[in-house]
Amino acid sequence: METQKHGPKPFVKGDPRINRKGRPRSFDELRKLGQAIAQETVTTSRGTRITLAEAILWSWAESKEPILQKAFMEYSFGKVPDKLETNPLEERKTLILYYGHERELKRLENGSNTTS
């Protein structure tokens, strides 16, 4: 009884599946590659020639998918902040309310004997 091996075939000399350029070594190389691809020109269904990046943005803008519309707006105008930034060091005012009897005690503690 023969045992069958499962899985991909090993590479042989001249195999077209071999990636001769290799993987990008860093994120910067990957970004440069992506930018080069995005600058390639394509022909739209209307017959105009635009870059691939423009075609993607147009498809996002015209999409009925809210996620793609949101992505288009964020890439175009910037991401909406998730959190409001406030200055924690700004001067804050505090309002202290006293009951009538507490007001009298405060006045006596401060040495004032006049009533108002």
Protein Blocks (a to p, Z undefined) as FASTA:
>chain_A
ZZddedjddddehiakbcfkopafbfklmmmmmmmmmmpccddfkopacdfklmmmmmmm
mpcbfklmmmmmmmmnopadfbdcddfkbccdddddddfklmmmmmmmnopabdZZ
